[in-house]
Amino acid sequence: MVFRAKSAGRGAGQSWIREQPIVAPSPEILARQETIGSSTWQLELWPLGQQILADGLLDGLALKSGGLNPFFTGKFLMASSGRLGIADSHLLLLVETLNESREVRLAMPAGLTAVGIPPVKTLRVASHPFAPLSLPLVDTSDLAETCERFAGLFRKAEALAARGLVFEDFPHDEASAKVLVEALQRNGLHVARDETSRRATLLPGDDPVAGQSAKRRRELTRQHRKLSELGKVSLTVATDFWDSLVRFEEFLLLETRGWKGRKGTSIHIIRKTAAFARQAVAGFAENGHASIHTMRVDNQAIASLIVLEADGRYYPWKTAFDEHYRTYSPGTHLMLSASQWMLQQPGFRFADSLAAENGWMDRLWTGRQTMETLIVSNSQKRTSTIRNVLETNHQLRRVAKGVLRRDWNSLFPPQAAPSREIPAE
């Protein structure tokens, strides 16, 4: 397939336009297997870019994946591609071909990257603070066969299997994750699994408000009463496309005015990140899969929460609040309200907080999901090497955090220490 694009230039004082052929990206076929039923399965590695994603390559698979990972859908990857500086330069696909029909059965963005200290080059599945989930998009209509085919072809692709494949932020308890890991092990691949955290979750039948202690409920009631003395308190939910876009800009302003803005890490301050987030939210909102929850005092926004949804699975993505109201815990009040809203939605199945362990979400949601780092290769030695360098890296990171904390406390004794620029919730 050849596309034609116009390029403009200037010569001899005169503008001119000519057409230049652009060759469509093509995959590297890593492994191939023909079946008795005349279908052919291929493991393909594609360069990840706007052109391939714009063709809707992943749209069909996203509909069949049961909302397992909304961050690996075509629209989200289009928004993030080339903007976040992450190792997601390729798209690893499992494709089944029958006659003239091609069906993508499994997909994950990944990049060859050096992990750990000393660095070891391996293929790492994309996972980052804006998308802390590395479970592949999988066709759940025939989950067992899809995982079995992937595992067999991964082992057959010796160069790839020898490099190894790393999944960070991999959900240990997810049913499809278990099927995938079992298939990898059954096909003789060497798998290492290390638990990294336990993430707060919300399940049908949960009641976050009732789950609070009596003392905490009294405190929340007191805060709400005090807040009402400042003006009319209201909680709104935007699900319409245009309303969501307006509320998103409101969210950006709130975040910029808070501790992230002072630290220079808010979405709005970094231009590429703002463009990514805007496009990502618009992509979800376009089909009614984004909601933006806002808490107001006299129509002034004091807290905002962006929630993404895919097939009954909800993901509180980003939150921000006005620090002038922090003593009233607006973020907590808003999250409790949003939790009740999610539980009341038709087809609600699950909500993943996407939050770090031991954070404020642990006090609101009682469900837990074990997250892990999963390492796969065709050699026990390679798997162990990757595992060891990752562990060394994590240990060094913990030591560095401890040193920074110690130095901060030595410079600013507790009684005189300024705000650490972290949210109270």
C-alpha positions, -999 to +999 in steps of 0.1 A: +000+000+000+013+034-009+001+068+004+008+101-012+015+132+007+021+168-004+053+185+005+059+222+000+092+238-009+105+271-024+129+275-053+139+304-076+115+326-057+086+304-066+065+281-044+059+246-057+041+215-045+048+180-055+036+146-044+059+121-028+050+085-021+049+075+016+054+038+020+029+024+046+046+008+077+050-029+075+056-054+103+084-077+111+071-112+112+087-127+143+070-162+142+044-179+121+022-210+125-003-226+103-032-246+117-053-276+106-083-253+102-064-234+074-059-203+095-025-188+101-012-172+133+016-146+132+035-127+159+042-093+144+062-063+155+050-030+141+065+004+144+041+024+166+030+056+151+000+078+143-005+063+108-010+027+119-032+037+149-053+060+128-063+030+106-082+015+135-060-015+138-069-020+174-105-009+174-120-044+169-098-060+196-106-032+221-143-042+218-135-078+224-111-073+253-137-067+280-122-034+290-091-051+304-067-023+296-082+010+283-046+024+280-037+001+252-066+011+230-059+028+197-072+062+207-052+063+240-020+052+222-026+078+195-027+105+222+004+093+240+026+083+211+057+104+208+045+128+236+055+112+269+091+100+262+083+064+272+095+031+257+066+023+235+082+025+201+066-007+188+034-026+188+036-064+194+006-081+178-008-116+176-027-119+143-049-147+129-055-148+092-082-168+076-086-165+039-087-127+033-096-119+069-071-106+094-080-104+131-058-090+158-061-113+188-036-098+212-018-065+213+006-046+235+028-015+230+064-022+239+100-009+234+135-022+236+149-006+267+177-009+292+164-019+326+181-020+359+217-014+371+238-026+354+216-020+323+202-051+306+184-046+272+150-062+270+116-056+256+094-037+281+057-035+278+045+001+282+036+012+317+039+047+331+022+071+356-005+080+331-012+043+323+000+021+352-013-012+337+006-036+314-020-063+308-022-069+270-053-063+251-066-099+245-096-112+226-116-127+255-140-145+231-115-173+229-091-164+257-074-198+262-065-204+226-053-168+221-030-170+251-018-205+240-010-193+205+009-162+218+030-183+242+039-208+215+048-181+190+067-161+216+089-192+223+093-198+185+105-162+181+139-171+195+155-136+192+126-120+210+123-147+237+161-145+243+158-108+250+130-113+274+097-095+280+090-074+311+055-065+323+055-040+352+022-031+368+008-065+359-025-075+377-018-108+394-054-115+403-070-108+369-085-139+354-071-132+319-036-126+334-037-160+351-046-177+318-018-159+300+008-168+326-003-204+327+000-206+289+036-192+290+046-217+316+030-246+298+050-237+267+083-241+285+090-204+290+108-192+322+086-169+342+095-148+372+069-130+393+076-104+420+047-087+439+052-049+439+021-035+455-015-040+465-038-015+448-071-003+462-102-014+442-140-010+443-163-040+438-200-043+433-217-043+467-190-022+484-200+008+505-170+032+509-189+056+532-201+028+555-166+014+555-152+044+572-149+044+610-175+061+631-149+087+640-140+093+604-176+096+593-182+123+621-152+142+608-164+141+572-198+153+583-182+182+603-160+191+573-190+192+550-210+213+574-181+238+578-177+239+540-214+247+536-209+277+558-187+292+531-213+288+504-235+264+486-218+230+481-226+210+450-213+179+433-217+176+395-209+149+369-201+158+333-206+129+308-215+148+277-187+152+252-185+190+252-192+194+289-164+169+296-140+190+275-149+222+294-146+204+328-112+191+318-098+226+313-112+234+347-093+204+361-061+217+345-064+250+362-070+234+396-040+212+392-018+240+380-027+261+411-019+233+435+013+216+446+020+200+412+019+235+396+044+248+421+066+218+416+064+221+378+048+187+373+012+195+365-002+184+332-009+219+320+027+232+325+043+205+302+029+213+267+032+178+252+017+162+283-013+186+282-018+178+245-017+141+253-042+144+282-066+166+263-067+141+233-069+111+256-099+125+276-116+136+243-111+101+229-129+085+259-156+112+261-164+109+224-182+076+231-194+084+266-166+066+284-153+096+304-169+114+333-155+144+351-167+149+387-165+184+403-171+197+438-181+233+439-186+260+465-209+288+452-202+275+416-164+277+422-146+244+415-126+233+445-119+196+435-120+177+402-118+140+393-114+124+359-128+089+356-123+067+325-145+037+317-143+006+295-169-022+295-180-016+330-145-012+344-138+022+359-105+040+364-102+072+385-074+086+363-065+120+377-076+142+406-069+178+417-081+201+444-078+237+455-053+238+484-071+267+500-098+242+510-075+213+519-086+213+556-120+203+544-107+172+525-125+181+492-107+153+473-120+127+498-156+140+497-155+140+459-140+105+456-167+091+480-194+107+458-178+094+426-176+059+442-213+059+448-219+071+413-198+044+398-215+017+419-249+029+406-239+027+369-255-001+349-231-029+342-206-018+369-180-046+373-149-031+390-130+000+397-092+002+398-078+032+418-045+032+398-031+045+431+001+037+449-001+014+480-005+030+514-020+062+499-052+080+507-073+056+485-064+027+508-085+044+534-115+047+511-117+015+492-113-018+510-108-041+479-072-050+469-056-061+437-021-075+438+002-059+412+035-075+402+064-074+378+063-103+353+094-114+335+093-139+306+122-154+285+133-187+270+162-190+295+162-193+333+195-175+333+181-146+313+150-143+334+170-143+366+194-117+353+166-093+344+149-100+378+181-093+397+189-060+379+154-048+384+156-056+421+189-038+424+174-008+407+144-008+432+167-011+462+188+019+449+157+039+444+145+032+480+180+042+493+179+074+473+145+083+486+157+077+522+187+099+517+165+127+502+141+124+531+170+125+557+186+155+540+152+173+539+146+167+576+181+179+585+177+211+566+142+217+579+135+204+614+099+192+618+088+222+638+100+246+611+096+225+580+077+241+551+050+222+532+065+192+514+043+199+484+023+167+486-014+165+488-031+156+520-053+131+502 
